[in-house]
Amino acid sequence: MLLILIQEFLHDIRRQKLRTFLTLLAITWGTVAVVILLAFGEGIGNKMVEGLRGGGNRVIFVYGGQTSKPHEGLPVGRRIRLQEEDVGLLTRSIPGIEYISPSYARWNTRIRSEKASTSVFMEGVNPDYEEMRAMYPAAGGRFFNTRDVAQQRRVLFIGNKLAETLFGNESPIGKQVFVEDVPFTVIGVMAEKFQTSSMQGPDDNRALIPFTTFKTMYGHRYIHSLLVRPTDIQSQDILIDEMKRILGAKYKFDVTDMQALSIWDFIEFEQINQRIALGFQIFMFVVGFFTLLIAGVGVANIMYVVVKERTREIGVKKAVGARRRHIISQFVFESVFISLLGGVIGLGFSATVILGVQSLGLNDGAWQFFGHPVLSQTTMAVTVGILMVIGLVAGVFPARKAASVDPVESLRYE
């Protein structure tokens, strides 16, 4: 049965070469439109999230602010300045914290090596900072550990661009630099990362030291900020409310005072970015779908032509006992076959384009967003599903018309 259907399909192709070619071309182009648009849409969405996580990997930044509401007899306008001990307070009071780090900060910190000297933004942090800021060390180096913090070691972790400034093409690991004339040993260089959000500048030009070392050097009483990541990222609102409650009790401010603390929720930013990316992908899909839908009209058109030209043949088949379902299956099969054949060609072409773009390694400027399309299994499954539906719909109506042919009248058809 299947062999007979294929033979009849090939016979129709030979009789309708131009129409079949144009229909296949339309299906192919529609498939390319769907796959390419979805692949680039997913790639752009992934890069948006990656760039955001480069600045804060599902982390909440907490800064001290200034009260705007009176509280327990205390006046408006009081400065809220966070302290290192708040890390322990929050850790003991809130079980849902996975990572937390204080951050001491110093702008225009002078750092020099034997080759060069520069001024950068420097922070004093703990080992949790590595994961929260996605500042992972390149091969051969490491981030701070608990022993570095406990022993107040003079060790330095630097961004990759800062490493180039201070050492050129040489490896900085194990070499000595001077931070405000105090000798430090470089223990790690940040691996290059994609970053679209930043606090006080990009991380590739930043220096980090253990917060205990920082405090010993500069004697800061107050920290610049707190970085917190919840164990469950879906519960960040609960965590934020709990932090406001605990810090509000300690520093005597109203928990509803929005200016007492300044909070940057990168988890919420990521969720917003994911919604934007999803909306962008849906838009891309709609554009590609309508392109493919128009191609489906072409499939239906050629099937109607085939039915008209084979009216006499259909009548003969019915006269000798062919059932209605045999007639319908023949034309539906041809319609689906044309759709899938064009789809296979389109998928092959799309995969070639996507792999070609990926191989270019576009990582500069705006090209970073467009240079990483993703040919996912979901995209391919959705495309094949659409092709199947279009093939069925485009074939059913011509097939029903063919099946309703009157054998007596069809034998008179010229």
C-alpha positions, -999 to +999 in steps of 0.1 A: +000+000+000+027+025+010+047+016-021+017+023-043+012+057-026+048+066-032+046+056-069+015+077-074+031+106-057+062+104-079+039+102-109+022+134-099+055+152-094+066+144-129+033+158-142+034+189-121+072+196-119+070+234-118+041+236-093+057+209-071+091+227-072+075+260-062+055+244-034+086+226-020+105+259-022+078+276-002+077+249+024+115+249+026+116+287+030+088+286+056+107+259+076+139+280+074+120+310+087+106+292+117+138+274+126+162+303+121+140+328+139+134+304+169+172+295+170+183+331+170+155+341+194+166+314+219+202+323+215+195+360+222+174+351+253+202+328+266+228+356+262+205+381+279+203+358+310+240+349+308+250+386+307+228+394+337+242+365+357+277+377+348+270+407+371+250+389+397+243+351+397+209+350+413+220+373+440+204+401+461+225+432+468+216+450+500+229+486+507+223+508+536+201+538+529+184+567+547+152+566+566+122+584+552+097+575+580+099+582+617+101+551+639+098+546+676+104+583+682+135+584+660+136+612+633+135+609+595+168+611+576+189+588+597+217+569+579+215+531+579+250+518+577+255+480+575+282+462+594+302+430+590+284+414+620+251+415+600+264+385+580+263+363+611+230+378+623+212+371+590+228+336+587+216+326+622+181+341+618+172+330+582+176+293+573+170+299+536+204+316+528+227+296+506+255+321+501+262+354+519+292+378+518+300+413+531+317+437+508+341+464+518+348+487+489+375+512+479+375+533+448+407+544+430+429+519+448+464+521+434+480+487+423+514+484+407+535+456+394+570+457+380+556+466+346+527+489+352+506+508+377+469+516+377+439+525+399+409+503+402+378+495+423+388+470+450+366+450+473+371+429+504+349+398+503+346+362+515+348+329+495+310+329+488+315+360+466+330+338+438+297+319+431+274+349+436+293+371+412+303+343+388+340+353+392+355+319+386+393+316+383+410+307+351+431+276+349+461+276+372+446+300+398+421+299+426+397+321+446+399+329+483+393+301+508+384+302+545+420+299+556+429+331+536+401+349+554+410+335+589+447+343+586+441+377+569+464+367+541+476+393+516+464+375+486+448+391+455+423+379+429+421+401+398+400+405+367+414+393+334+418+428+319+435+441+350+459+411+347+467+422+311+473+458+323+497+447+351+515+418+335+508+418+298+509+383+283+527+368+313+509+347+339+503+367+371+498+336+393+522+336+422+537+370+413+538+400+437+520+433+433+518+463+456+484+475+468+489+510+482+526+500+487+516+468+506+529+436+490+502+411+478+505+377+460+482+371+430+465+338+435+439+339+407+427+356+376+391+357+366+381+336+336+367+357+308+329+361+311+300+378+293+286+406+315+259+431+307+252+443+342+277+456+367+280+473+400+308+499+401+321+488+367+329+456+349+345+427+369+373+422+344+390+453+358+384+447+395+406+436+424+395+414+453+411+406+487+398+388+518+375+411+538+395+405+570+427+417+552+408+447+538+395+457+573+430+453+588+445+476+561+419+503+561+400+500+594+366+505+579+338+502+604+309+498+579+306+476+549+297+488+514+270+461+509+257+427+516+254+400+489+229+372+496+216+343+475+186+322+487+186+284+487+153+286+468+153+314+442+115+313+441+114+325+477+135+357+473+106+379+483+102+360+516+140+364+521+139+401+514+110+406+539+129+386+565+161+407+560+141+439+563+125+426+595+158+416+612+178+446+601+149+469+609+148+456+644+186+461+648+189+495+632+155+508+643+137+516+611+102+509+597+102+477+576+078+495+551+104+523+547+115+518+511+145+541+515+160+526+546+176+499+526+185+499+489+179+464+475+189+452+440+172+419+433+190+402+404+167+372+407+138+394+398+158+410+370+166+376+356+129+366+357+120+398+338+147+391+312+134+356+308+099+369+302+112+394+276+131+366+259+100+344+259+080+372+243+107+378+217+107+341+209+069+340+206+070+370+182+097+352+161+076+320+161+045+339+149+064+355+120+079+322+110+046+303+114+027+326+091+054+322+065+050+285+068+012+288+067+013+306+034+034+278+021+007+254+033-018+272+011+004+264-018+003+227-009-035+228-007-036+245-041-014+219-058-035+191-043-067+206-057-051+208-091-040+171-088-076+161-078-090+180-108-065+164-132-071+129-118-109+130-116-113+104-143-087+081-126-105+086-092-138+076-108-123+044-123-109+035-089-142+040-072-160+021-100-138-010-094-144-009-056-119+015-041-132+027-007-135+063+004-107+060+029-083+047+003-089+078-019-085+101+011-054+085+024-038+088-011-041+125-013-034+132+024-002+111+021+009+132-009+002+164+010+021+153+041+049+139+021+054+172+002+053+191+035+078+168+052+101+167+022+103+205+021+107+205+059+137+181+058+154+203+032+146+234+052+159+218+084+191+208+067+197+242+053+188+259+087+212+236+106+240+245+081+234+282+086+232+279+124+264+258+127+281+282+103+272+312+125+283+293+156+317+285+141+324+322+134+328+328+172+312+362+172+319+376+206+324+413+201+298+440+208+262+434+197+274+403+177+276+385+210+238+383+211+234+372+174+264+349+172+251+321+193+218+307+178+205+274+194+191+246+173+173+229+201+153+196+201+122+217+211+126+239+180+129+209+157+100+191+173+078+222+170+087+227+134+080+190+125+047+192+143+037+223+124+046+207+091+026+176+099-005+197+108-001+219+077+003+188+055-028+171+070-050+203+068-038+211+032-045+175+021-078+168+039-100+191+020-088+182-015-089+145-004-125+148+007-134+164-027-116+135-045-135+110-023-169+126-032-164+122-069-193+105-086-179+075-106-204+079-134-198+116-139-161+113-135-159+088-164-173+116-187-146+140-175-120+150-201 
